[in-house]
Amino acid sequence: MKIALLGYGKMGKVIERIALERGHEIVLKKDEFNTYDGLSTADVAIDFSVPSAAVSNISAAFNANVPVVSGTTGWLEHYDEMIALCNEKKGGFISSSNFSLGVNIFFELNEYLAKIMRQFDSYKVSMEEIHHIHKLDAPSGTAISLAQGVIENSNYAEWTLEEAKNNQIHIEAKRIGEVPGTHTVNYDSPIDSIEIKHTAHNREGFALGAVIAAEWLAGKQGIFSMKDVLNLQ
């Protein structure tokens, strides 16, 4: 399979190594200094860039009739535009805040726990996410996905970085050293606490999940998620 890398920073380089180990060919390594030459020859594009470049990268791929796996966060105000373009071009698209296999299992666990805790008003939910100091967006896309998973399965209405008011989920976003990513969901009551936590040890999990998603998406049309890739529906 031929892969175009849209974004060639630390994550892009890990994705490249894993893709090559799995027998794939890299036909484009797009960064801020080069063009999209080679994109049209790809079977699939993987976008791990920065928020300011994501829309251009994804648009270029759809216009070249190349399906896209996007792990860039912080650009989702343009998500509906990209969905419309994908449908117009009859493309294929997977956008996820986190491609780690473990995190996607964690997403499922988070939703299941939220359904259970919905009936216990004495527990108040909050979240903490810790990432490296180079991460540009806060809270992380993964934390937002976790919060949305709780909101969809509980009486909470929104998340906030500020002190939580009624029906709000407080997210504490920390940027420390080179931490790959740690996410914790807490349910606290006056009597006890319940906590679920996912800790990434390195970038390998994110990269492997993205390559697996690209392998699954190649040749498909439509809007998909990691639930489809991992058969978690």
C-alpha positions as a Markdown table, in Angstrom:
| # | Residue | x | y | z |
|---|---|---|---|---|
| 1 | Met | 0.0 | 0.0 | 0.0 |
| 2 | Lys | 1.2 | 3.5 | -0.9 |
| 3 | Ile | 0.9 | 6.0 | 2.0 |
| 4 | Ala | 1.2 | 9.8 | 1.9 |
| 5 | Leu | 2.3 | 11.4 | 5.2 |
| 6 | Leu | 0.7 | 14.8 | 5.7 |
| 7 | Gly | 2.8 | 16.1 | 8.5 |
| 8 | Tyr | 6.3 | 14.9 | 9.1 |
| 9 | Gly | 7.1 | 15.8 | 12.7 |
| 10 | Lys | 7.8 | 13.4 | 15.5 |
| 11 | Met | 4.6 | 11.5 | 15.0 |
| 12 | Gly | 5.0 | 11.4 | 11.2 |
| 13 | Lys | 8.4 | 9.8 | 11.6 |
| 14 | Val | 7.1 | 7.1 | 14.0 |
| 15 | Ile | 4.2 | 6.4 | 11.6 |
| 16 | Glu | 6.7 | 6.2 | 8.7 |
| 17 | Arg | 8.8 | 3.6 | 10.5 |
| 18 | Ile | 5.8 | 1.4 | 11.5 |
| 19 | Ala | 4.3 | 1.7 | 8.0 |
| 20 | Leu | 7.6 | 0.5 | 6.4 |
| 21 | Glu | 7.9 | -2.3 | 8.9 |
| 22 | Arg | 4.4 | -3.4 | 7.9 |
| 23 | Gly | 5.5 | -3.5 | 4.2 |
| 24 | His | 4.0 | -0.2 | 3.0 |
| 25 | Glu | 5.6 | 2.4 | 0.7 |
| 26 | Ile | 5.8 | 6.1 | 1.6 |
| 27 | Val | 5.1 | 8.3 | -1.5 |
| 28 | Leu | 5.0 | 11.7 | 0.2 |
| 29 | Lys | 6.4 | 13.3 | 3.4 |
| 30 | Lys | 4.6 | 16.6 | 3.5 |
| 31 | Asp | 5.9 | 19.3 | 5.8 |
| 32 | Glu | 5.8 | 23.1 | 5.6 |
| 33 | Phe | 8.7 | 23.2 | 3.2 |
| 34 | Asn | 7.4 | 21.0 | 0.3 |
| 35 | Thr | 4.4 | 20.5 | -1.9 |
| 36 | Tyr | 1.8 | 17.8 | -2.4 |
| 37 | Asp | 3.7 | 16.2 | -5.3 |
| 38 | Gly | 3.1 | 12.5 | -5.1 |
| 39 | Leu | -0.1 | 12.7 | -3.2 |
| 40 | Ser | -2.3 | 11.5 | -6.1 |
| 41 | Thr | -0.3 | 8.3 | -6.3 |
| 42 | Ala | -1.2 | 7.3 | -2.7 |
| 43 | Asp | -3.7 | 4.7 | -1.7 |
| 44 | Val | -4.4 | 6.6 | 1.6 |
| 45 | Ala | -3.1 | 9.7 | 3.3 |
| 46 | Ile | -2.3 | 10.0 | 7.1 |
| 47 | Asp | -2.6 | 13.5 | 8.5 |
| 48 | Phe | -0.7 | 14.1 | 11.7 |
| 49 | Ser | 0.2 | 17.8 | 11.3 |
| 50 | Val | -0.8 | 20.9 | 13.2 |
| 51 | Pro | -4.2 | 22.6 | 13.5 |
| 52 | Ser | -3.4 | 25.4 | 11.0 |
| 53 | Ala | -2.4 | 22.9 | 8.3 |
| 54 | Ala | -5.0 | 20.1 | 8.8 |
| 55 | Val | -7.8 | 21.6 | 6.7 |
| 56 | Ser | -5.4 | 22.2 | 3.7 |
| 57 | Asn | -4.0 | 18.7 | 4.0 |
| 58 | Ile | -7.3 | 17.0 | 4.2 |
| 59 | Ser | -8.8 | 19.1 | 1.4 |
| 60 | Ala | -5.8 | 18.4 | -0.9 |
| 61 | Ala | -6.2 | 14.6 | -0.3 |
| 62 | Phe | -9.9 | 14.6 | -1.0 |
| 63 | Asn | -9.3 | 16.7 | -4.1 |
| 64 | Ala | -6.8 | 14.1 | -5.2 |
| 65 | Asn | -9.3 | 11.3 | -4.6 |
| 66 | Val | -7.2 | 9.9 | -1.7 |
| 67 | Pro | -8.9 | 8.7 | 1.5 |
| 68 | Val | -7.7 | 10.3 | 4.7 |
| 69 | Val | -6.9 | 9.2 | 8.2 |
| 70 | Ser | -6.5 | 12.3 | 10.4 |
| 71 | Gly | -5.2 | 12.4 | 13.9 |
| 72 | Thr | -4.6 | 16.1 | 14.1 |
| 73 | Thr | -6.7 | 17.9 | 16.8 |
| 74 | Gly | -7.6 | 21.5 | 17.3 |
| 75 | Trp | -9.3 | 22.1 | 13.9 |
| 76 | Leu | -12.7 | 20.7 | 14.4 |
| 77 | Glu | -14.6 | 24.0 | 13.8 |
| 78 | His | -14.0 | 23.0 | 10.2 |
| 79 | Tyr | -15.1 | 19.4 | 10.6 |
| 80 | Asp | -18.4 | 19.8 | 8.8 |
| 81 | Glu | -16.7 | 21.4 | 5.9 |
| 82 | Met | -14.4 | 18.4 | 5.5 |
| 83 | Ile | -17.3 | 16.0 | 5.8 |
| 84 | Ala | -19.1 | 17.9 | 3.0 |
| 85 | Leu | -16.0 | 17.8 | 0.8 |
| 86 | Cys | -15.5 | 14.1 | 1.5 |
| 87 | Asn | -19.1 | 13.3 | 0.5 |
| 88 | Glu | -18.8 | 15.6 | -2.6 |
| 89 | Lys | -15.7 | 13.7 | -3.7 |
| 90 | Lys | -17.0 | 10.3 | -2.7 |
| 91 | Gly | -14.0 | 9.9 | -0.5 |
| 92 | Gly | -13.1 | 8.0 | 2.6 |
| 93 | Phe | -12.4 | 9.6 | 6.0 |
| 94 | Ile | -11.5 | 8.6 | 9.5 |
| 95 | Ser | -10.9 | 11.5 | 12.0 |
| 96 | Ser | -10.1 | 10.6 | 15.6 |
| 97 | Ser | -8.7 | 12.4 | 18.6 |
| 98 | Asn | -6.6 | 9.3 | 19.4 |
| 99 | Phe | -5.8 | 6.3 | 17.3 |
| 100 | Ser | -4.3 | 4.3 | 20.1 |
| 101 | Leu | -6.0 | 0.9 | 20.4 |
| 102 | Gly | -5.8 | 1.2 | 24.2 |
| 103 | Val | -7.4 | 4.6 | 24.2 |
| 104 | Asn | -10.3 | 3.5 | 22.0 |
| 105 | Ile | -11.0 | 0.6 | 24.4 |
| 106 | Phe | -10.7 | 3.3 | 27.2 |
| 107 | Phe | -13.4 | 5.4 | 25.3 |
| 108 | Glu | -15.7 | 2.4 | 25.4 |
| 109 | Leu | -15.1 | 1.8 | 29.1 |
| 110 | Asn | -15.6 | 5.5 | 29.8 |
| 111 | Glu | -19.1 | 5.5 | 28.1 |
| 112 | Tyr | -20.1 | 2.3 | 29.9 |
| 113 | Leu | -19.1 | 3.7 | 33.3 |
| 114 | Ala | -20.9 | 7.0 | 32.6 |
| 115 | Lys | -24.1 | 5.0 | 32.0 |
| 116 | Ile | -23.7 | 3.3 | 35.4 |
| 117 | Met | -22.9 | 6.5 | 37.3 |
| 118 | Arg | -25.8 | 8.4 | 35.8 |
| 119 | Gln | -28.1 | 7.2 | 38.6 |
| 120 | Phe | -25.7 | 8.1 | 41.4 |
| 121 | Asp | -26.0 | 11.9 | 41.9 |
| 122 | Ser | -23.6 | 12.0 | 44.9 |
| 123 | Tyr | -20.6 | 11.4 | 42.5 |
| 124 | Lys | -19.3 | 14.3 | 40.6 |
| 125 | Val | -17.2 | 13.7 | 37.5 |
| 126 | Ser | -14.0 | 15.5 | 36.5 |
| 127 | Met | -11.1 | 14.9 | 34.2 |
| 128 | Glu | -7.3 | 15.5 | 34.0 |
| 129 | Glu | -5.1 | 15.2 | 31.0 |
| 130 | Ile | -1.3 | 15.6 | 30.9 |
| 131 | His | 0.7 | 16.1 | 27.7 |
| 132 | His | 4.1 | 17.2 | 26.6 |
| 133 | Ile | 4.9 | 20.9 | 26.5 |
| 134 | His | 4.9 | 21.0 | 22.7 |
| 135 | Lys | 1.2 | 20.2 | 22.4 |
| 136 | Leu | -0.6 | 23.2 | 20.9 |
| 137 | Asp | -4.2 | 22.6 | 21.9 |
| 138 | Ala | -5.8 | 22.3 | 25.4 |
| 139 | Pro | -7.7 | 20.4 | 26.5 |
| 140 | Ser | -6.5 | 17.5 | 24.3 |
| 141 | Gly | -8.8 | 16.1 | 21.7 |
| 142 | Thr | -8.8 | 12.9 | 23.6 |
| 143 | Ala | -10.0 | 14.6 | 26.8 |
| 144 | Ile | -12.8 | 16.3 | 24.7 |
| 145 | Ser | -13.8 | 12.9 | 23.3 |
| 146 | Leu | -13.9 | 11.5 | 26.8 |
| 147 | Ala | -16.0 | 14.4 | 28.1 |
| 148 | Gln | -18.4 | 14.0 | 25.1 |
| 149 | Gly | -18.7 | 10.3 | 25.9 |
| 150 | Val | -19.8 | 11.2 | 29.4 |
| 151 | Ile | -22.2 | 13.9 | 28.2 |
| 152 | Glu | -23.9 | 11.6 | 25.8 |
| 153 | Asn | -24.5 | 9.0 | 28.5 |
| 154 | Ser | -25.3 | 11.2 | 31.6 |
| 155 | Asn | -27.0 | 14.3 | 32.8 |
| 156 | Tyr | -23.9 | 16.5 | 32.1 |
| 157 | Ala | -24.3 | 19.2 | 29.4 |
| 158 | Glu | -20.8 | 20.5 | 28.7 |
| 159 | Trp | -17.2 | 20.6 | 29.7 |
| 160 | Thr | -15.1 | 23.5 | 30.9 |
| 161 | Leu | -11.5 | 24.4 | 31.8 |
| 162 | Glu | -12.8 | 26.7 | 34.5 |
| 163 | Glu | -14.4 | 25.7 | 37.8 |
| 164 | Ala | -17.3 | 23.5 | 37.1 |
| 165 | Lys | -20.9 | 24.7 | 37.6 |
| 166 | Asn | -24.1 | 22.7 | 37.5 |
| 167 | Asn | -24.0 | 20.0 | 34.7 |
| 168 | Gln | -20.4 | 20.9 | 33.7 |
| 169 | Ile | -17.4 | 18.6 | 33.6 |
| 170 | His | -14.1 | 20.2 | 34.7 |
| 171 | Ile | -11.1 | 19.3 | 32.6 |
| 172 | Glu | -7.7 | 20.1 | 34.1 |
| 173 | Ala | -5.1 | 20.3 | 31.2 |
| 174 | Lys | -1.4 | 20.1 | 32.2 |
| 175 | Arg | 1.6 | 20.4 | 30.0 |
| 176 | Ile | 4.7 | 18.7 | 31.5 |
| 177 | Gly | 8.0 | 17.7 | 29.9 |
| 178 | Glu | 7.7 | 15.0 | 27.2 |
| 179 | Val | 4.7 | 13.2 | 28.6 |
| 180 | Pro | 3.1 | 11.3 | 25.6 |
| 181 | Gly | -0.4 | 11.4 | 27.1 |
| 182 | Thr | -2.2 | 10.6 | 30.3 |
| 183 | His | -6.0 | 10.8 | 30.8 |
| 184 | Thr | -7.9 | 10.3 | 34.0 |
| 185 | Val | -11.7 | 10.3 | 34.6 |
| 186 | Asn | -12.6 | 10.8 | 38.3 |
| 187 | Tyr | -16.0 | 10.2 | 40.0 |
| 188 | Asp | -15.8 | 11.7 | 43.5 |
| 189 | Ser | -18.3 | 11.5 | 46.3 |
| 190 | Pro | -18.0 | 12.5 | 50.0 |
| 191 | Ile | -17.6 | 8.8 | 50.8 |
| 192 | Asp | -15.2 | 7.5 | 48.1 |
| 193 | Ser | -13.8 | 7.9 | 44.6 |
| 194 | Ile | -13.8 | 5.9 | 41.4 |
| 195 | Glu | -11.0 | 6.5 | 38.8 |
| 196 | Ile | -10.2 | 5.1 | 35.4 |
| 197 | Lys | -7.0 | 6.1 | 33.7 |
| 198 | His | -5.1 | 5.5 | 30.5 |
| 199 | Thr | -1.3 | 6.2 | 30.3 |
| 200 | Ala | 0.6 | 6.2 | 27.1 |
| 201 | His | 4.2 | 5.1 | 27.5 |
| 202 | Asn | 5.3 | 6.4 | 24.1 |
| 203 | Arg | 4.0 | 7.4 | 20.6 |
| 204 | Glu | 4.1 | 3.9 | 19.2 |
| 205 | Gly | 0.4 | 3.2 | 20.1 |
| 206 | Phe | -0.9 | 6.3 | 18.3 |
| 207 | Ala | 1.2 | 5.5 | 15.2 |
| 208 | Leu | 0.3 | 1.8 | 15.0 |
| 209 | Gly | -3.4 | 2.6 | 15.4 |
| 210 | Ala | -3.2 | 5.2 | 12.6 |
| 211 | Val | -1.5 | 2.7 | 10.2 |
| 212 | Ile | -4.0 | 0.0 | 11.1 |
| 213 | Ala | -6.8 | 2.5 | 10.4 |
| 214 | Ala | -5.2 | 3.4 | 7.0 |
| 215 | Glu | -4.9 | -0.2 | 6.1 |
| 216 | Trp | -8.6 | -0.6 | 6.9 |
| 217 | Leu | -9.7 | 2.6 | 5.1 |
| 218 | Ala | -7.9 | 2.0 | 1.8 |
| 219 | Gly | -10.4 | 1.4 | -1.0 |
| 220 | Lys | -13.5 | 2.4 | 1.1 |
| 221 | Gln | -15.9 | 5.3 | 0.7 |
| 222 | Gly | -17.7 | 7.0 | 3.6 |
| 223 | Ile | -17.2 | 8.5 | 7.0 |
| 224 | Phe | -15.9 | 6.1 | 9.6 |
| 225 | Ser | -14.5 | 5.9 | 13.1 |
| 226 | Met | -12.2 | 3.8 | 15.1 |
| 227 | Lys | -15.2 | 1.9 | 16.3 |
| 228 | Asp | -15.6 | 0.6 | 12.8 |
| 229 | Val | -11.9 | -0.2 | 12.4 |
| 230 | Leu | -11.8 | -2.1 | 15.7 |
| 231 | Asn | -15.3 | -3.6 | 15.4 |
| 232 | Leu | -16.5 | -2.0 | 18.6 |
| 233 | Gln | -20.0 | -1.1 | 17.4 |
